[in-house]
Amino acid sequence: MTDTAQREPGGSEQISHVVVRFAGDSGDGMQLTGDRFTSVSALFGNDLSTFPDYPAEIRAPAGTVNGVSSFQVHISDHDITTPGDSPNVLVAMNPAALKADLHRLEQNGLLIVNSDAFEARDLEKAGYDHNPLHDGSLDTYRLVEIPMTSLTQKATEPLGVKARDAERSKNFFALGLVSWLYSRPVEPTISWIESRFKDLIKESNLAAFKAGFNFGETSELFDHPYEVKPAELTPGEYTNISGNVALAWGLVAAGQLAKLPVFLGSYPITPASDILHELSKHKNFGVRTLQAEDEIAAAGMALGAAFAGHLGVTTTSGPGVALKSEATSLAVSLELPFLLVDIQRGGPSTGLPTKTEAADLNIAMYGRHGEAPLPIVAAYSPANCFDAAIEAARIALKYRTPVILLSDGYLANGSEPWCLPDPATLPDISVPFTTEKNHVNPDGTEEFWPYLRDPETLARPWAIPGTPGLMHRVGGIEKEDGRGDISYTPDNHSKMVHLRAEKVARIANDIPPATITGDADADVVLLGWGSTWAAIDAAVQRTRRAGTKVAWIHLTHLNPLPANLGELLRSFRHVLVPELNMGQLCRIVRAEYLVDAKPVTKVQGLPFTSAELEAAIQETLS
């Protein structure tokens, strides 16, 4: 099951890590089951990484492959970054789950199925013309058949729960069973059930959980339980955090660090909606949220809030970025701090709304009319979403520019342990509002010029409406540099276009240089961005342990790129660029630095596995 294992006589077998995948119908509660197993493992002290996998349809027909919802979690006693390439254990609650996810399970992996669900009608809906439990097709796996539905009904019968209602608790039976199998403490789960549910539902879920745990202990279907010891993590206070929650907390922190109220204008869209939900809980930190009537209105509200002296934020996914492009172009012209958070998903159009992709780099770079460059920051892990939010806000405030912050569905819904930072270590990103007139005319009179720039950053002054004596005009029509009057002259327009571009370009001097991980003298370097970080990290580590030299550069700032990136890339014979798109960053670096970068692409709605990237490295060097 794992690469290291030992067992005390009569006790549990100690293993270094395990990857468990829960799969069932979208109404079977697999996300809740996986989340509870993850939370208990986090409390136990394991390092972990998760991959929730939702069906693309809101409610596909029950029992069909398109309606399968899965949750994969990797727990370990050492540092990990990925949810695992292949599960060691698959818990399949029905035939559709088996058909959808069996190909992921490692050979000789443990396959636990709810045998009650393998009736003729269930098999037909899943597309089987026979019962795979009886035809020998599963002989390469360690198959364990458990009638979870009927056992749950039996456990809840003394409570007076009807059979149909009892079936809804079978996910807790599965959770209890796997909790016993991997020596998870039961008290946190019991406490959570008691606090989350009420009355008969609470009692039914408790009975099912305890029945599953006791069944594992007494059924003798398993030789023994396993145990994954706590990981040796950096000392500190930890919490298990998802990317969307981390990003929301980062925005809250950015508001505090900037000494500004935060305003979020948002329209619900998968997979970004949880940021709106989370931020709405933090009014005590000066956060205001508004669910707008559409994406365009949400962006306009956020930009208006920025004009009024707030940290203006709007959150969305790919289709919403397109709708917000006019407001974002206006923000470029107004030169106001404004954050557009894009949680990328499979496209185009509605595409794969619950599946991950990172194909919005092109629209982030170029998706506005005219010459409208802006900075782009990309988060690389669920926990890093916190830091990325603060960095995006820092740049927006300091340089008075809209900033696009990229995350994706894999980061947004995935989770990992996060060591809470000491607030004293976070940067001060506050900027002063302009409160005095800033230009003296030849006759000695004073005026306020809204486009009189800071000589270092080229940022214009930020004067909020109502400041005495600082009335000024802003808008989408081109302004005269300095004075801010409307100007149609060719020379002024050329000057303003170049000034806005130069302002963004200067940010390269204010971000960390690119760094090499691994072997600086390798023949091949992987250039990554965003959520490819986890798979690249695992692939590079495994390749180097096998004796092959390989280097890796990962980017957080995509526009402007780090000042030393071209020099670093030119020092390697081969440059591979893994991306969850058709090679968007690869084309940018080829054009920018004239290096023979080669794309490694994946557009399946799934993250890379480390094995895929190891294979790409070996193929390049062969």
VEXDREN-2710 file (C-alpha; in Angstrom, 1 decimal):
% VEXDREN-2710
k/r/px/py/pz
1/MET/0.0/0.0/0.0
2/THR/2.9/2.4/0.7
3/ASP/6.6/2.5/0.4
4/THR/7.3/2.0/4.1
5/ALA/5.3/-0.1/6.6
6/GLN/5.8/-1.8/9.9
7/ARG/3.4/-3.5/12.3
8/GLU/3.4/-4.1/16.0
9/PRO/2.2/-7.6/16.9
10/GLY/-1.5/-7.6/17.4
11/GLY/-1.8/-3.9/16.6
12/SER/-2.1/-1.6/13.6
13/GLU/0.4/-1.5/10.7
14/GLN/2.3/1.8/10.5
15/ILE/2.5/3.3/7.0
16/SER/4.0/6.5/5.8
17/HIS/1.1/7.7/3.8
18/VAL/-2.2/6.7/2.1
19/VAL/-4.4/8.1/-0.6
20/VAL/-8.2/7.5/-0.1
21/ARG/-10.8/8.3/-2.6
22/PHE/-14.5/8.4/-1.7
23/ALA/-16.9/8.2/-4.7
24/GLY/-20.7/8.1/-5.0
25/ASP/-23.7/9.8/-6.3
26/SER/-23.8/13.6/-5.9
27/GLY/-26.5/13.0/-3.3
28/ASP/-24.5/10.5/-1.3
29/GLY/-22.5/13.1/0.7
30/MET/-19.1/12.2/-0.5
31/GLN/-17.8/15.8/-0.2
32/LEU/-18.9/15.9/3.4
33/THR/-17.4/12.4/4.1
34/GLY/-14.0/13.4/2.6
35/ASP/-14.0/16.7/4.3
36/ARG/-14.6/15.1/7.7
37/PHE/-11.9/12.5/7.1
38/THR/-9.6/15.3/6.1
39/SER/-10.4/17.5/9.2
40/VAL/-9.8/14.6/11.6
41/SER/-6.5/13.8/9.9
42/ALA/-5.5/17.5/10.2
43/LEU/-6.4/17.5/13.9
44/PHE/-4.4/14.3/14.3
45/GLY/-1.3/16.1/12.9
46/ASN/-0.9/14.5/9.4
47/ASP/0.2/16.5/6.5
48/LEU/-2.4/16.3/3.8
49/SER/-3.6/17.4/0.4
50/THR/-7.1/17.1/-1.0
51/PHE/-8.8/17.0/-4.4
52/PRO/-12.6/17.4/-4.3
53/ASP/-14.0/16.3/-7.7
54/TYR/-17.6/17.6/-8.4
55/PRO/-19.9/16.5/-11.2
56/ALA/-20.2/19.2/-13.9
57/GLU/-24.0/19.2/-13.9
58/ILE/-25.9/20.7/-11.0
59/ARG/-27.9/17.5/-10.6
60/ALA/-27.2/14.8/-13.1
61/PRO/-29.6/11.8/-13.1
62/ALA/-29.0/9.8/-9.9
63/GLY/-26.9/6.7/-10.4
64/THR/-25.3/7.8/-13.6
65/VAL/-21.6/8.2/-14.3
66/ASN/-22.1/12.0/-15.0
67/GLY/-23.5/12.4/-11.5
68/VAL/-20.5/10.9/-9.6
69/SER/-19.0/13.1/-6.9
70/SER/-15.6/12.2/-5.5
71/PHE/-13.2/13.4/-2.9
72/GLN/-9.6/12.3/-2.8
73/VAL/-7.4/12.9/0.2
74/HIS/-3.7/12.1/0.7
75/ILE/-2.5/11.9/4.3
76/SER/1.1/11.4/5.4
77/ASP/3.7/11.5/8.1
78/HIS/5.9/13.7/6.0
79/ASP/5.7/16.8/3.8
80/ILE/3.5/16.3/0.7
81/THR/2.2/18.7/-1.9
82/THR/-0.2/16.6/-4.1
83/PRO/-3.4/14.6/-3.4
84/GLY/-1.7/11.6/-5.0
85/ASP/-1.5/10.3/-8.5
86/SER/-3.4/7.1/-7.8
87/PRO/-5.6/6.2/-4.8
88/ASN/-4.5/3.3/-2.6
89/VAL/-8.1/2.9/-1.5
90/LEU/-11.4/3.5/-3.4
91/VAL/-14.7/3.6/-1.6
92/ALA/-17.4/3.2/-4.2
93/MET/-20.9/3.7/-3.1
94/ASN/-22.6/2.6/-6.3
95/PRO/-21.8/1.1/-9.7
96/ALA/-21.5/4.5/-11.4
97/ALA/-18.8/5.5/-8.9
98/LEU/-17.0/2.2/-9.6
99/LYS/-17.1/2.8/-13.3
100/ALA/-16.1/6.5/-13.1
101/ASP/-13.1/6.0/-10.7
102/LEU/-11.9/2.4/-10.9
103/HIS/-9.2/3.3/-13.5
104/ARG/-7.6/5.7/-10.9
105/LEU/-7.1/2.9/-8.3
106/GLU/-3.6/1.5/-8.1
107/GLN/-3.2/-2.2/-9.0
108/ASN/-3.8/-4.4/-6.0
109/GLY/-5.4/-1.4/-4.3
110/LEU/-8.2/-1.8/-1.7
111/LEU/-11.6/-1.5/-3.3
112/ILE/-14.5/-1.1/-0.8
113/VAL/-18.0/-1.2/-2.4
114/ASN/-21.5/-0.8/-1.1
115/SER/-22.8/-4.1/-2.4
116/ASP/-26.4/-3.1/-1.7
117/ALA/-26.2/-0.7/-4.6
118/PHE/-25.3/-3.3/-7.2
119/GLU/-28.9/-4.3/-8.2
120/ALA/-29.9/-4.7/-11.9
121/ARG/-31.4/-1.2/-12.2
122/ASP/-28.3/0.4/-10.6
123/LEU/-26.0/-1.5/-13.0
124/GLU/-28.1/-0.5/-16.0
125/LYS/-28.0/3.2/-15.1
126/ALA/-24.3/3.1/-14.7
127/GLY/-23.9/1.4/-18.2
128/TYR/-23.1/-2.1/-17.0
129/ASP/-24.6/-5.1/-18.8
130/HIS/-23.3/-7.4/-16.1
131/ASN/-22.3/-7.3/-12.4
132/PRO/-18.6/-6.5/-12.1
133/LEU/-18.5/-7.9/-8.6
134/HIS/-19.1/-11.4/-10.0
135/ASP/-17.3/-11.6/-13.3
136/GLY/-13.7/-11.6/-12.2
137/SER/-12.9/-8.2/-13.7
138/LEU/-11.9/-6.9/-10.3
139/ASP/-9.5/-9.7/-9.4
140/THR/-6.5/-7.4/-9.7
141/TYR/-7.8/-5.4/-6.7
142/ARG/-8.4/-6.3/-3.1
143/LEU/-12.2/-6.3/-3.2
144/VAL/-14.3/-5.9/-0.1
145/GLU/-18.0/-6.0/-0.5
146/ILE/-20.0/-4.5/2.4
147/PRO/-23.8/-4.0/2.4
148/MET/-23.6/-0.4/3.7
149/THR/-27.1/0.6/3.0
150/SER/-28.8/-2.3/4.8
151/LEU/-26.3/-2.1/7.7
152/THR/-27.1/1.6/8.1
153/GLN/-30.8/0.8/8.1
154/LYS/-30.3/-1.9/10.7
155/ALA/-28.3/0.5/12.9
156/THR/-30.8/3.2/12.8
157/GLU/-34.0/1.1/13.0
158/PRO/-34.2/1.2/16.8
159/LEU/-34.4/5.0/16.5
160/GLY/-37.5/4.8/14.4
161/VAL/-35.9/6.1/11.3
162/LYS/-37.6/5.0/8.1
163/ALA/-35.5/2.9/5.7
164/ARG/-35.4/5.6/3.0
165/ASP/-34.3/8.2/5.4
166/ALA/-31.8/5.9/7.0
167/GLU/-30.1/5.5/3.6
168/ARG/-29.0/9.1/3.7
169/SER/-26.7/8.3/6.6
170/LYS/-24.8/5.6/4.7
171/ASN/-21.9/8.0/4.0
172/PHE/-21.3/8.2/7.8
173/PHE/-21.2/4.4/7.9
174/ALA/-18.4/4.6/5.2
175/LEU/-16.7/7.3/7.2
176/GLY/-16.8/5.2/10.4
177/LEU/-15.4/2.2/8.5
178/VAL/-12.5/4.1/7.0
179/SER/-11.9/5.9/10.3
180/TRP/-11.3/2.6/12.0
181/LEU/-9.2/1.3/9.1
182/TYR/-6.8/4.2/9.4
183/SER/-6.9/4.6/13.1
184/ARG/-8.6/8.1/13.0
185/PRO/-9.8/9.4/16.4
186/VAL/-13.6/9.3/16.6
187/GLU/-14.2/12.1/19.2
188/PRO/-13.8/15.0/16.7
189/THR/-16.3/13.4/14.3
190/ILE/-18.8/12.6/17.0
191/SER/-18.6/16.2/18.3
192/TRP/-19.0/17.6/14.8
193/ILE/-22.1/15.5/14.1
194/GLU/-23.6/16.5/17.5
195/SER/-23.0/20.2/16.7
196/ARG/-24.0/20.2/13.1
197/PHE/-27.3/18.2/13.1
198/LYS/-30.4/18.1/15.3
199/ASP/-32.9/15.6/16.6
200/LEU/-33.4/12.4/14.6
201/ILE/-30.9/13.3/11.9
202/LYS/-28.2/13.7/14.4
203/GLU/-29.0/10.4/16.1
204/SER/-29.2/8.6/12.7
205/ASN/-25.8/9.9/11.6
206/LEU/-24.2/9.1/14.9
207/ALA/-25.6/5.6/14.8
208/ALA/-24.3/5.0/11.3
209/PHE/-20.9/6.4/12.0
210/LYS/-20.5/4.2/15.1
211/ALA/-21.9/1.1/13.2
212/GLY/-19.3/1.6/10.5
213/PHE/-16.5/1.9/12.9
214/ASN/-17.6/-1.1/14.9
215/PHE/-18.2/-3.1/11.7
216/GLY/-14.5/-2.6/10.7
217/GLU/-13.4/-3.7/14.1
218/THR/-15.5/-6.9/14.3
219/SER/-16.2/-8.1/10.8
220/GLU/-12.7/-9.7/10.2
221/LEU/-12.9/-8.5/6.6
222/PHE/-9.6/-6.7/7.2
223/ASP/-6.4/-8.2/8.6
224/HIS/-5.7/-5.2/10.8
225/PRO/-6.0/-1.4/10.8
226/TYR/-3.4/1.0/9.6
227/GLU/-1.9/4.1/11.2
228/VAL/-0.3/7.1/9.6
229/LYS/1.7/8.9/12.3
230/PRO/1.6/12.7/12.7
231/ALA/3.9/14.6/10.5
232/GLU/6.8/16.7/11.8
233/LEU/5.6/20.1/10.7
234/THR/7.2/23.5/11.4
235/PRO/6.1/24.5/14.9
236/GLY/3.1/26.8/15.0
237/GLU/-0.7/26.9/15.1
238/TYR/-2.2/25.1/12.1
239/THR/-5.6/24.9/10.5
240/ASN/-6.8/23.0/7.5
241/ILE/-7.7/25.6/4.8
242/SER/-9.0/25.6/1.3
243/GLY/-7.8/28.0/-1.4
244/ASN/-11.0/30.0/-1.5
245/VAL/-11.1/30.5/2.3
246/ALA/-7.4/31.4/2.3
247/LEU/-7.9/33.9/-0.5
248/ALA/-10.9/35.5/1.4
249/TRP/-8.8/35.7/4.6
250/GLY/-6.0/37.2/2.5
251/LEU/-8.3/40.0/1.4
252/VAL/-9.4/40.6/4.9
253/ALA/-5.8/40.8/6.0
254/ALA/-5.0/43.1/3.0
255/GLY/-7.7/45.5/4.2
256/GLN/-6.2/45.6/7.7
257/LEU/-2.7/46.0/6.4
258/ALA/-3.8/48.8/4.1
259/LYS/-5.9/50.4/6.8
260/LEU/-8.8/50.5/4.3
261/PRO/-12.3/49.0/4.3
262/VAL/-12.7/46.2/1.8
263/PHE/-15.6/46.1/-0.6
264/LEU/-16.5/43.0/-2.6
265/GLY/-18.9/43.3/-5.5
266/SER/-19.6/39.8/-6.8
267/TYR/-22.0/37.7/-8.8
268/PRO/-22.2/33.9/-7.9
269/ILE/-20.3/31.7/-10.2
270/THR/-18.6/28.3/-9.8
271/PRO/-15.9/27.9/-8.4
272/ALA/-15.5/31.5/-7.0
273/SER/-18.7/31.8/-5.0
274/ASP/-17.2/30.6/-1.7
275/ILE/-15.1/33.8/-1.5
276/LEU/-18.3/35.8/-1.4
277/HIS/-19.7/33.5/1.2
278/GLU/-16.6/33.7/3.4
279/LEU/-16.1/37.4/3.1
280/SER/-19.7/38.1/4.1
281/LYS/-18.9/36.7/7.5
282/HIS/-16.3/39.3/8.3
283/LYS/-18.1/42.6/8.6
284/ASN/-16.3/43.1/11.9
285/PHE/-13.1/43.7/9.9
286/GLY/-14.7/46.5/7.8
287/VAL/-15.6/44.1/4.9
288/ARG/-18.7/44.9/2.9
289/THR/-20.1/42.4/0.4
290/LEU/-22.8/42.9/-2.2
291/GLN/-24.2/40.2/-4.5
292/ALA/-24.9/42.2/-7.7
293/GLU/-27.4/41.5/-10.4
294/ASP/-24.8/40.5/-12.9
295/GLU/-21.0/40.4/-13.5
296/ILE/-20.9/43.8/-15.1
297/ALA/-22.6/45.5/-12.2
298/ALA/-20.3/43.7/-9.7
299/ALA/-17.2/45.0/-11.4
300/GLY/-18.7/48.6/-11.6
301/MET/-19.5/48.5/-7.9
302/ALA/-16.0/47.4/-7.0
303/LEU/-14.4/50.1/-9.2
304/GLY/-16.7/52.7/-7.6
305/ALA/-15.7/51.6/-4.2
306/ALA/-12.0/52.0/-5.2
307/PHE/-12.8/55.6/-6.4
308/ALA/-14.3/56.2/-3.0
309/GLY/-11.2/55.0/-1.1
310/HIS/-11.9/51.4/-0.5
311/LEU/-10.0/48.3/-1.5
312/GLY/-12.3/47.4/-4.3
313/VAL/-12.5/43.7/-5.2
314/THR/-14.6/41.6/-7.6
315/THR/-14.5/37.8/-7.9
316/THR/-15.5/35.6/-10.7
317/SER/-14.4/32.8/-13.1
318/GLY/-13.6/32.8/-16.8
319/PRO/-17.0/33.9/-18.3
320/GLY/-17.2/36.7/-15.8
321/VAL/-13.8/38.0/-16.7
322/ALA/-15.0/38.5/-20.2
323/LEU/-18.1/40.4/-18.9
324/LYS/-15.9/42.6/-16.6
325/SER/-13.5/43.5/-19.4
326/GLU/-15.0/47.0/-20.0
327/ALA/-14.9/47.9/-16.3
328/THR/-11.3/46.6/-16.1
329/SER/-10.3/48.7/-19.0
330/LEU/-11.9/51.7/-17.3
331/ALA/-9.9/50.9/-14.2
332/VAL/-6.7/51.0/-16.3
333/SER/-7.7/54.5/-17.6
334/LEU/-8.7/55.8/-14.2
335/GLU/-5.5/54.3/-12.6
336/LEU/-7.3/53.1/-9.5
337/PRO/-6.5/50.1/-7.2
338/PHE/-8.9/47.4/-8.2
339/LEU/-8.6/43.6/-7.8
340/LEU/-10.2/41.2/-10.2
341/VAL/-10.0/37.6/-8.7
342/ASP/-10.4/34.9/-11.4
343/ILE/-10.9/31.3/-10.1
344/GLN/-10.3/29.6/-13.4
345/ARG/-12.3/26.6/-14.6
346/GLY/-12.7/24.6/-17.8
347/GLY/-13.9/26.6/-20.8
348/PRO/-14.8/28.2/-23.2
349/SER/-18.3/29.5/-22.3
350/THR/-19.9/27.3/-19.6
351/GLY/-17.4/24.6/-20.4
352/LEU/-16.6/22.4/-17.4
353/PRO/-17.8/24.7/-14.5
354/THR/-16.8/22.3/-11.7
355/LYS/-13.5/21.1/-13.3
356/THR/-10.1/22.8/-13.1
357/GLU/-8.2/24.5/-15.8
358/ALA/-5.7/27.4/-16.1
359/ALA/-6.5/28.8/-19.5
360/ASP/-7.4/32.4/-18.6
361/LEU/-3.8/33.7/-18.8
362/ASN/-4.4/35.0/-22.3
363/ILE/-7.6/36.9/-21.3
364/ALA/-5.8/38.2/-18.2
365/MET/-2.9/39.5/-20.4
366/TYR/-4.8/40.8/-23.4
367/GLY/-8.6/40.7/-22.7
368/ARG/-9.2/44.4/-22.9
369/HIS/-9.6/46.8/-25.7
370/GLY/-6.7/49.2/-26.6
371/GLU/-3.3/49.2/-24.9
372/ALA/-4.4/48.2/-21.4
373/PRO/-1.6/46.3/-19.6
374/LEU/-2.0/45.4/-16.0
375/PRO/-0.2/43.3/-13.4
376/ILE/-1.1/39.6/-13.0
377/VAL/-0.4/37.5/-9.8
378/ALA/-1.0/33.7/-9.6
379/ALA/-1.4/31.7/-6.5
380/TYR/0.3/28.3/-6.5
381/SER/-1.2/26.3/-3.5
382/PRO/-4.4/26.5/-1.3
383/ALA/-2.4/28.1/1.5
384/ASN/-0.5/30.4/-0.8
385/CYS/-3.8/32.0/-1.9
386/PHE/-3.6/34.0/1.4
387/ASP/-0.2/35.5/0.5
388/ALA/-1.1/36.0/-3.2
389/ALA/-4.2/38.1/-2.2
390/ILE/-2.0/40.4/-0.1
391/GLU/0.6/40.7/-2.8
392/ALA/-2.0/41.6/-5.4
393/ALA/-3.5/44.2/-3.1
394/ARG/0.0/45.6/-2.4
395/ILE/0.7/46.1/-6.1
396/ALA/-2.7/47.6/-6.8
397/LEU/-2.5/50.1/-4.0
398/LYS/1.2/51.1/-4.5
399/TYR/0.9/51.5/-8.3
400/ARG/-2.7/52.6/-8.6
401/THR/-3.6/50.0/-11.1
402/PRO/-6.1/47.2/-11.5
403/VAL/-4.5/43.7/-10.8
404/ILE/-5.8/40.3/-11.8
405/LEU/-5.3/37.5/-9.3
406/LEU/-5.5/34.0/-10.8
407/SER/-6.4/30.9/-8.9
408/ASP/-8.3/27.8/-10.2
409/GLY/-10.8/25.2/-9.2
410/TYR/-8.1/22.8/-8.0
411/LEU/-6.7/25.3/-5.6
412/ALA/-10.1/26.8/-4.6
413/ASN/-11.6/23.5/-3.5
414/GLY/-8.5/21.7/-2.4
415/SER/-7.1/22.1/1.1
416/GLU/-3.9/21.6/3.1
417/PRO/-2.6/22.4/6.6
418/TRP/-1.7/26.1/7.0
419/CYS/0.5/27.5/9.7
420/LEU/-1.2/30.7/10.8
421/PRO/1.3/33.6/10.3
422/ASP/2.3/36.1/13.0
423/PRO/0.4/39.3/12.0
424/ALA/3.5/41.2/12.9
425/THR/5.4/39.6/10.1
426/LEU/2.9/40.7/7.4
427/PRO/3.8/43.8/5.4
428/ASP/2.4/47.3/5.8
429/ILE/0.8/48.0/2.5
430/SER/-1.0/51.2/3.4
431/VAL/-0.8/54.2/1.1
432/PRO/-1.8/57.8/2.0
433/PHE/-4.7/59.6/0.4
434/THR/-3.9/63.0/-1.1
435/THR/-5.4/65.7/1.0
436/GLU/-3.6/68.8/-0.3
437/LYS/-3.3/70.6/-3.6
438/ASN/-0.2/69.4/-5.4
439/HIS/0.6/71.9/-8.2
440/VAL/1.6/75.5/-8.1
441/ASN/0.7/77.6/-11.2
442/PRO/3.0/80.3/-12.5
443/ASP/0.8/83.0/-11.0
444/GLY/1.2/81.3/-7.6
445/THR/-2.3/79.8/-7.4
446/GLU/-2.5/76.1/-6.3
447/GLU/-4.4/73.4/-8.0
448/PHE/-5.0/69.6/-7.7
449/TRP/-3.7/67.7/-10.6
450/PRO/-5.0/64.1/-10.6
451/TYR/-2.4/62.7/-13.0
452/LEU/0.7/64.2/-11.4
453/ARG/2.8/61.1/-10.9
454/ASP/5.1/59.7/-8.3
455/PRO/8.6/59.8/-10.0
456/GLU/9.5/56.3/-8.8
457/THR/6.2/54.3/-9.3
458/LEU/4.4/56.6/-11.8
459/ALA/1.4/56.2/-9.6
460/ARG/-1.1/59.1/-9.7
461/PRO/-2.4/60.6/-6.5
462/TRP/-5.5/59.0/-4.9
463/ALA/-7.9/61.7/-3.7
464/ILE/-11.2/60.4/-2.5
465/PRO/-14.4/62.3/-3.3
466/GLY/-15.4/65.0/-0.9
467/THR/-11.8/66.0/0.0
468/PRO/-12.0/69.9/0.3
469/GLY/-10.4/71.7/-2.6
470/LEU/-9.5/68.5/-4.5
471/MET/-12.4/68.3/-7.0
472/HIS/-11.2/66.5/-10.2
473/ARG/-12.4/64.7/-13.2
474/VAL/-11.9/61.1/-14.0
475/GLY/-13.5/58.9/-16.7
476/GLY/-12.9/56.7/-19.7
477/ILE/-12.0/59.4/-22.1
478/GLU/-8.3/60.0/-22.4
479/LYS/-6.9/62.6/-19.9
480/GLU/-4.1/65.1/-20.2
481/ASP/-1.1/63.9/-18.3
482/GLY/-0.8/65.9/-15.1
483/ARG/-3.7/68.2/-15.2
484/GLY/-6.3/65.5/-16.0
485/ASP/-8.4/67.5/-18.5
486/ILE/-9.9/65.7/-21.4
487/SER/-7.4/65.6/-24.3
488/TYR/-7.7/64.3/-27.8
489/THR/-4.2/65.3/-29.0
490/PRO/-2.1/62.5/-30.6
491/ASP/1.0/63.3/-28.6
492/ASN/-0.8/63.2/-25.2
493/HIS/-2.5/59.9/-26.0
494/SER/0.8/58.4/-27.0
495/LYS/2.4/59.7/-23.8
496/MET/-0.4/58.3/-21.6
497/VAL/-0.3/54.9/-23.3
498/HIS/3.5/54.7/-22.7
499/LEU/3.2/55.9/-19.1
500/ARG/0.7/53.3/-18.2
501/ALA/2.8/50.6/-19.8
502/GLU/5.9/51.8/-18.1
503/LYS/4.2/51.9/-14.7
504/VAL/3.4/48.2/-15.0
505/ALA/6.9/47.4/-16.3
506/ARG/8.5/49.1/-13.3
507/ILE/6.8/46.6/-11.0
508/ALA/9.5/44.1/-12.2
509/ASN/11.9/46.0/-9.9
510/ASP/9.6/45.6/-7.0
511/ILE/9.1/41.8/-7.1
512/PRO/11.5/39.0/-6.1
513/PRO/13.8/37.6/-8.8
514/ALA/13.0/34.2/-10.2
515/THR/14.9/31.4/-8.4
516/ILE/16.0/27.9/-9.3
517/THR/14.9/24.9/-7.3
518/GLY/16.9/21.7/-7.9
519/ASP/20.0/21.5/-10.1
520/ALA/21.3/24.7/-11.6
521/ASP/23.5/22.7/-13.9
522/ALA/20.8/20.4/-15.2
523/ASP/20.0/20.1/-18.9
524/VAL/16.3/20.7/-18.4
525/VAL/14.3/23.2/-16.5
526/LEU/10.5/23.2/-15.8
527/LEU/8.9/26.6/-15.8
528/GLY/5.6/26.5/-14.0
529/TRP/2.9/28.8/-12.7
530/GLY/-0.2/28.4/-10.7
531/SER/-1.5/25.1/-9.4
532/THR/1.0/23.1/-11.4
533/TRP/3.3/23.7/-8.5
534/ALA/2.3/20.6/-6.6
535/ALA/2.8/18.1/-9.4
536/ILE/6.0/19.8/-10.5
537/ASP/7.4/19.7/-7.0
538/ALA/6.6/15.9/-6.6
539/ALA/8.0/15.2/-10.1
540/VAL/11.2/17.1/-9.6
541/GLN/11.8/15.5/-6.2
542/ARG/11.2/11.9/-7.5
543/THR/13.3/12.6/-10.7
544/ARG/16.3/13.9/-8.6
545/ARG/16.0/11.0/-6.2
546/ALA/16.3/8.6/-9.2
547/GLY/19.6/10.3/-10.0
548/THR/18.6/12.6/-12.9
549/LYS/19.4/16.3/-12.7
550/VAL/16.5/18.6/-13.2
551/ALA/15.7/22.3/-12.3
552/TRP/12.5/24.1/-11.7
553/ILE/11.4/27.8/-11.8
554/HIS/7.9/28.7/-10.6
555/LEU/6.3/32.0/-11.2
556/THR/3.9/34.0/-9.0
557/HIS/4.2/37.2/-11.0
558/LEU/3.1/36.7/-14.6
559/ASN/3.0/40.4/-15.7
560/PRO/5.5/41.8/-15.4
561/LEU/7.7/38.7/-15.4
562/PRO/10.7/38.7/-13.0
563/ALA/13.6/40.8/-14.4
564/ASN/16.1/37.9/-14.4
565/LEU/13.8/35.2/-15.9
566/GLY/15.2/35.5/-19.5
567/GLU/18.8/35.1/-18.2
568/LEU/17.9/32.0/-16.2
569/LEU/16.0/30.3/-19.0
570/ARG/18.8/30.8/-21.5
571/SER/21.1/28.9/-19.2
572/PHE/19.4/25.6/-19.9
573/ARG/19.3/23.4/-23.0
574/HIS/15.7/22.4/-22.6
575/VAL/12.8/24.5/-21.2
576/LEU/9.5/22.6/-20.4
577/VAL/6.4/24.6/-19.5
578/PRO/3.7/22.5/-17.9
579/GLU/0.3/24.2/-18.2
580/LEU/-3.4/23.3/-17.8
581/ASN/-4.0/25.0/-21.1
582/MET/-2.7/24.7/-24.7
583/GLY/0.6/26.5/-24.0
584/GLN/-0.2/30.1/-23.1
585/LEU/2.8/31.0/-20.9
586/CYS/5.0/29.0/-23.2
587/ARG/4.1/31.3/-26.1
588/ILE/4.7/34.3/-24.0
589/VAL/8.2/33.3/-22.9
590/ARG/9.1/32.2/-26.4
591/ALA/8.2/35.6/-27.8
592/GLU/9.7/37.5/-24.9
593/TYR/13.0/35.8/-24.5
594/LEU/13.5/33.9/-27.8
595/VAL/14.1/30.6/-26.0
596/ASP/13.0/27.2/-27.4
597/ALA/10.5/26.5/-24.7
598/LYS/8.3/23.4/-25.2
599/PRO/4.8/23.1/-23.9
600/VAL/3.5/20.3/-21.7
601/THR/-0.2/20.6/-21.8
602/LYS/-3.3/19.1/-20.3
603/VAL/-6.9/20.2/-20.8
604/GLN/-9.0/17.3/-19.3
605/GLY/-10.5/19.3/-16.4
606/LEU/-7.9/17.5/-14.1
607/PRO/-4.6/18.6/-12.6
608/PHE/-1.3/17.1/-13.7
609/THR/-0.1/13.9/-12.0
610/SER/3.5/13.9/-11.0
611/ALA/4.0/10.7/-13.1
612/GLU/2.9/12.7/-16.2
613/LEU/5.5/15.3/-15.6
614/GLU/8.2/12.7/-14.8
615/ALA/7.5/11.1/-18.1
616/ALA/7.8/14.5/-19.9
617/ILE/11.2/15.0/-18.3
618/GLN/12.5/11.6/-19.2
619/GLU/11.2/11.9/-22.8
620/THR/13.0/15.3/-23.2
621/LEU/16.3/13.9/-21.9
622/SER/16.1/10.6/-23.9
END
